[in-house]
Amino acid sequence: MVKQKTPVQKNDTVDLEFVDITHDGDGVGKINGYPVFVPYALPGEKAKVKVIKVKKNFGFGKLLDVQEPSPERVEPPCDVYIQCGGCQLQHMSYKMQLDLKQNQVKSTMKKIGHMEDVPIHPTIGMEDPWRYRNKVQIPVAHRHGELITGFYRKRSHDIIEGMDRCVITAEVNDRMVEAVRRMADRLGISAYDEKTHQGVLRHIMVRTGQETDETMIVLITRTEKIPHQEELVKELQETYPQIKSIIQNVNKEKTNVILGKKTKVLWGEEYIHDTIGDIKFAISAKSFYQVNPPQTKKLYDKALEYANLTGGETVVDAYCGIGTISLFLAQKAKKVYGVEVVPEAISDAKANAKLNGIENAEFYVGQAEKVMPWWTAQGLRPDVIVVDPPRKGCDQALLDAMVEMKPSRIVYVSCNPATLARDLRILEDGGYETKQLQPVDMFPQTGHVECVAQLDLKLETN
């Protein structure tokens, strides 16, 4: 069989005009109809490109020189943008980022969900799309005789040197990471070496309450004991009064997973606090809490709007986590039932309900796809079901349980348009109609987009 020849070969240098952009933000240029995907290129641009990989139906290139830049091209403010890879879209205007995300949702709904006519609103963005992340976890290494911190280089475990800031995380997080690094280095606390599985300090995590200014430091270590622990803790809490909590997490495993199973308080409280709207949350080292609270409020306000609660409804919140959406819903519903597979999250949810004096929300540990059929057997008939699943979307059994419960409305919050489109198709085939979708930009400068979808039960006709 003769191997089909492609219009370009590996290591060719070509002139490309870019006609499209992928969901990840790669520019798409074509040579005799053969698409070449090139990171950091924008539609409408002409550029010199080196072909670095060739497949049968498409290739990949490296941007060498932009000869005719797009008016939407901007200068990335990050010094290590190209090396890091944590952000993919800093080179494009924020308006273009928002349009890209809306178009991503539209095309995914058509291709995967086969839904052409669902209204998809313009992406809700931020006034200032920088310095929004309230949490950072930075690896630690030993180089040139001192401790260094920084994100890993793209597709490697090689820390980028000289990285003293991240332009999408809160400035206080940068300062706290640098303070811990500097103090630990002076005290002779060694960095973890993943090759030899020796050393102490693996990662430094910082969490901040954007509304409360409370800060938590988490020292992730290989060992139970931290050399000079008392001096380190004393200096941190005396130097930085906003620190409310210093935690140690022990991870003894040879693994890429950051957090280990054991967590202990070295000083201060087990929790810090933050607020989203009128709801106050207690956040532990391991709590799942949205990293962009101002946008989270916009997301949850939209979910509340789509739920259309009048005060008499029973609501089920599957994948309830620490109760963030549940407690928002409880302000307007008669009763909210939350279910979540992680026991610690349910403990946090119950504590957060108590913290806010909310008595019409109950939380249960278990897999939603197993708990909800049991509720149905007990006679529970919710008016509204809200789901906010992980990236893989809803389990088929959960989708079946939702259709079986026949709520008048489903509100689906999603961090992955592809699995959202798949699940909406299943729910539509089960008797629901998708009324509208709202993309929300929770992660500016990256290719990620969140969505809220409203589905109504179709009226049965004879």
Residue pairs with C-beta under 8 A, 6 or more apart in sequence:
4 56
6 34
6 54
6 56
6 59
7 31
7 32
7 34
8 14
8 31
8 34
8 36
8 51
8 54
8 59
9 51
9 54
10 51
10 52
10 53
10 54
11 50
11 51
11 52
12 50
12 51
13 48
13 49
13 50
13 51
13 64
14 31
14 36
14 48
14 49
14 51
14 61
15 46
15 47
15 48
15 49
15 67
16 29
16 30
16 31
16 36
16 38
16 41
16 46
16 47
16 48
16 49
16 61
17 29
17 45
17 46
18 27
18 28
18 29
18 38
18 41
18 42
18 43
18 44
18 45
18 46
18 47
19 28
19 29
19 30
19 43
20 27
20 28
20 43
21 27
21 28
21 42
21 43
21 100
22 28
22 37
23 100
23 104
23 108
23 417
23 447
24 88
24 447
25 39
25 88
25 89
25 92
25 100
25 447
26 37
26 38
26 39
26 41
27 37
27 38
27 39
27 40
27 41
27 42
27 43
27 45
27 63
28 35
28 36
28 37
28 38
28 43
29 35
29 36
29 38
29 41
29 47
29 49
29 61
30 36
34 57
34 58
34 59
35 57
35 58
35 59
36 49
36 51
36 58
36 59
36 60
36 61
37 58
37 59
37 60
37 61
38 47
38 49
38 60
38 61
38 62
38 63
39 62
39 63
39 88
40 63
40 82
40 91
41 47
41 49
41 63
41 66
42 69
42 70
42 72
42 73
42 91
42 92
42 96
43 70
44 68
44 70
45 66
45 68
45 69
45 70
45 73
46 66
46 67
46 68
47 63
47 64
47 65
47 66
47 67
47 68
48 64
48 65
48 67
49 61
49 62
49 63
49 64
50 61
50 62
50 64
51 59
51 60
51 61
52 60
52 61
52 62
53 59
53 60
66 73
70 92
72 92
72 93
72 95
72 96
73 91
73 92
73 93
74 90
74 91
74 92
74 93
75 91
76 87
76 90
76 91
77 90
77 130
77 167
78 84
78 87
78 90
78 166
78 167
79 162
79 163
79 165
80 150
80 151
80 160
80 162
80 163
81 87
81 90
81 91
83 153
83 154
83 160
84 151
84 153
84 154
84 160
84 163
85 153
85 154
85 155
86 151
86 166
86 168
86 446
87 168
87 445
87 446
88 445
88 446
88 447
89 97
89 100
89 444
89 445
89 446
89 447
90 167
90 445
92 100
94 125
94 129
94 444
97 125
97 129
97 441
97 444
97 445
98 122
98 123
98 125
98 441
99 122
99 123
101 123
101 439
101 441
101 449
102 120
102 121
102 122
102 123
102 439
104 417
104 449
105 120
105 417
105 437
105 439
105 449
105 451
106 120
108 417
108 418
108 420
108 421
109 115
109 116
109 118
109 120
109 417
109 421
109 424
109 437
110 116
111 421
112 418
112 421
112 422
112 425
113 420
113 421
113 422
113 424
113 425
113 428
113 434
114 425
115 421
115 424
115 425
115 428
115 434
118 434
118 435
118 436
118 437
119 435
119 436
119 437
120 436
120 437
120 439
121 436
121 437
121 438
121 439
122 439
123 439
123 440
123 441
123 449
124 295
124 298
124 302
124 438
124 439
124 440
124 441
125 441
125 444
126 132
126 294
126 295
126 441
126 444
129 441
129 444
129 445
130 167
130 168
130 444
130 445
131 167
131 168
131 169
131 170
131 171
132 168
132 169
132 170
132 291
132 292
132 294
132 295
132 444
133 166
133 168
133 169
133 170
133 173
133 291
133 292
134 170
134 173
134 207
134 208
134 209
134 210
134 274
134 289
134 291
134 292
134 293
135 169
135 173
135 205
135 206
135 207
135 208
135 289
135 291
136 166
136 169
136 170
136 173
136 174
136 177
136 205
136 206
137 203
137 204
137 205
137 206
137 218
137 220
137 258
138 149
138 150
138 151
138 177
138 203
138 204
138 205
139 149
139 150
139 151
139 152
139 157
139 159
139 202
139 203
140 147
140 148
140 149
140 181
140 184
140 191
140 192
140 201
140 202
140 203
140 204
141 147
141 148
141 149
141 159
141 191
141 193
142 148
142 190
142 191
142 193
142 199
143 159
143 161
146 185
147 181
147 184
147 185
147 189
147 191
147 201
148 159
148 161
148 181
148 191
149 159
149 163
149 177
149 178
149 181
149 204
150 159
150 160
150 161
150 162
150 163
151 159
151 160
151 163
151 166
152 158
152 159
152 160
153 159
153 160
157 194
164 174
164 178
165 171
165 174
166 173
166 174
167 445
168 444
168 445
168 446
170 208
170 210
172 206
172 208
172 213
172 215
172 242
173 206
173 208
176 204
176 206
176 215
176 217
176 240
176 243
177 204
177 206
179 236
179 239
179 240
180 204
180 217
180 219
180 232
180 236
181 204
183 232
183 235
183 236
184 201
184 232
187 227
187 228
187 231
187 232
188 227
188 228
189 200
189 201
189 226
189 227
189 228
189 232
190 198
190 199
190 200
190 201
190 227
191 199
191 200
191 201
192 198
192 199
192 200
192 201
192 202
192 221
192 222
193 199
194 254
197 222
197 254
198 222
199 222
200 221
200 222
200 223
200 226
200 227
201 219
201 220
201 221
201 226
202 220
202 221
202 222
202 251
202 258
203 220
203 258
204 217
204 218
204 219
204 220
205 216
205 217
205 218
205 220
205 249
205 258
205 285
206 215
206 216
206 217
206 218
207 215
207 216
207 218
207 272
207 283
207 285
207 289
208 214
208 215
208 216
208 272
209 215
209 272
209 273
209 274
209 275
209 283
210 274
210 293
210 294
211 274
211 275
211 293
212 272
212 273
212 274
212 275
213 242
214 242
214 244
214 245
214 272
214 273
214 274
215 240
215 242
215 243
215 244
215 245
215 272
216 243
216 244
216 245
216 246
216 247
216 272
216 283
216 285
217 236
217 243
217 245
217 246
217 247
218 247
218 248
218 249
218 285
219 226
219 246
219 247
219 248
219 249
219 266
220 248
220 249
220 250
220 251
220 258
220 259
220 260
221 248
221 249
221 250
221 251
222 250
222 251
222 252
223 250
223 252
224 250
226 232
226 248
229 266
233 246
233 266
233 267
236 243
236 246
237 243
237 246
237 267
237 268
243 268
244 268
244 269
244 272
245 265
245 267
245 268
245 269
245 270
245 271
245 272
246 265
246 266
246 267
246 268
247 263
247 264
247 265
247 266
247 270
247 285
248 263
248 264
248 266
249 259
249 260
249 262
249 263
249 285
249 286
250 260
250 261
250 262
250 263
250 264
251 257
251 258
251 259
251 260
252 260
253 260
259 285
259 286
263 284
263 285
263 286
270 284
271 282
271 283
271 284
272 282
272 283
273 280
273 281
273 282
273 283
274 280
274 281
274 283
274 289
274 293
275 281
275 293
276 290
276 293
276 296
276 297
276 300
276 324
276 328
277 297
277 300
277 301
277 328
278 331
279 324
279 327
279 328
279 331
279 352
279 356
280 352
280 355
280 356
281 289
281 322
281 324
281 352
281 355
282 348
282 351
282 352
282 355
283 289
283 322
284 344
284 348
286 344
287 322
287 344
287 345
287 348
288 321
288 322
288 345
289 322
289 324
290 296
290 299
290 324
290 442
291 442
291 443
292 442
292 443
295 440
295 441
295 442
296 324
296 442
298 440
299 413
299 440
299 442
299 450
299 452
300 324
300 325
300 328
302 438
302 440
302 452
303 325
303 328
303 329
303 386
303 411
303 413
303 452
304 328
304 329
304 332
306 409
306 411
306 436
306 438
306 452
306 453
306 454
307 313
307 315
307 329
307 332
307 333
307 384
307 386
307 409
307 411
308 384
308 409
309 315
309 329
309 332
309 333
309 384
310 332
311 332
311 333
311 334
312 334
313 333
313 334
313 335
313 382
313 383
313 384
314 333
314 334
314 335
314 336
314 337
314 380
314 381
314 382
314 383
314 384
315 329
315 333
315 335
315 336
315 337
315 382
315 383
315 384
315 385
315 386
316 336
316 337
316 338
316 339
316 372
316 375
316 380
316 382
316 384
316 385
316 386
316 405
316 407
317 325
317 326
317 329
317 336
317 337
317 338
317 339
317 385
317 386
317 387
317 388
318 339
318 368
318 372
318 385
318 386
318 387
318 388
318 389
318 394
318 398
319 339
319 340
319 368
319 387
319 388
319 389
319 390
320 326
320 338
320 339
320 340
320 345
320 346
320 349
320 363
320 388
321 340
321 342
321 345
321 349
321 388
322 345
322 348
322 349
322 352
323 338
323 348
323 349
323 350
323 352
323 353
323 361
323 363
325 386
325 388
325 413
326 336
326 338
326 349
326 353
326 361
326 363
327 336
327 352
327 353
327 356
327 358
327 361
329 336
329 361
329 384
329 386
330 336
330 353
330 358
330 360
330 361
331 358
333 360
333 384
334 360
335 360
335 361
335 362
336 360
336 361
336 362
337 361
337 362
337 363
337 364
337 375
337 380
337 382
338 346
338 349
338 361
338 362
338 363
338 364
339 363
339 364
339 365
339 366
339 367
339 368
339 371
339 372
340 346
340 349
340 363
340 364
340 365
340 366
340 368
341 365
341 366
341 367
341 368
342 365
343 365
346 363
346 364
346 365
349 361
349 363
350 363
353 359
353 361
353 363
364 371
367 395
368 387
368 395
368 398
368 401
369 395
369 397
369 398
369 400
369 401
370 397
372 398
372 401
372 402
372 405
373 397
373 401
373 404
375 405
376 401
376 404
376 405
380 405
381 405
381 406
381 407
382 405
382 407
383 407
383 408
383 409
384 407
384 408
384 409
384 410
384 411
385 402
385 405
385 407
385 409
385 410
385 411
386 410
386 411
386 412
386 413
387 394
387 398
387 402
387 410
387 411
387 412
387 413
388 413
388 414
389 398
389 414
389 419
390 415
391 415
391 416
391 419
392 416
392 419
393 414
393 416
393 419
393 420
393 422
393 423
394 402
394 419
394 423
396 426
399 423
399 426
399 427
399 430
400 430
402 410
402 427
402 430
403 427
403 430
403 431
403 432
406 431
406 457
407 457
408 456
408 457
409 454
409 455
409 456
409 457
410 427
410 432
410 454
410 455
411 452
411 453
411 454
411 455
412 420
412 423
412 424
412 427
412 451
412 452
412 453
412 455
413 450
413 451
413 452
414 420
414 423
414 450
414 451
414 452
414 453
415 442
415 448
415 450
417 449
417 451
420 451
420 453
424 434
424 453
424 455
427 434
427 455
428 434
428 455
431 457
431 458
432 455
432 456
432 457
432 458
433 455
433 456
433 457
433 458
434 453
434 454
434 455
435 454
435 455
435 456
436 453
436 454
437 451
437 452
437 453
437 454
438 451
438 452
438 453
439 449
439 450
439 451
440 449
440 450
440 451
440 452
441 449
441 450
442 448
442 449
442 450
443 449
